[in-house]
């Protein structure tokens, strides 16, 4: 009941916002037609656009390909002392044993009382459309 009321309230607020937002929509549409009379300037060819020296070169972009540094192995990359650890971290870490505490075994702590009445639903039944061949074999 409370959820339905909240949903209706939210829907009403959204409807009011849309109504307020579209109140001046006809006025905005009539002003939009004033922009249709704008004329664009004519395009003209420039000399570089038709220059064969620019467009007939093998390197169209005129960019120089960047040279990357070659990758080399350095001594620390292959040094076994760097990569092999003499300390076994897993053996040095000790964890305390787990213990059962009183609250873990207390039945009252694990019993949850229902806080609200639950709605009872009826059993689901098989309806005609669920077994109709025309529905499932189009």
Secondary structure, 3 states (H helix, E strand, C coil): CHHHHHHHHHHHHHHHHHHHHCCCHHHHHHHHHHHHHCCCCCCCCCHHHCCHHHHCCCCCCCCCCCCCCCCCCCHHHHCHHHHCCCCCHHHHCCCCCCCCCHHHHCHHHHCCCCCCCCCCCCCCCCCHHHHCHHHHCC
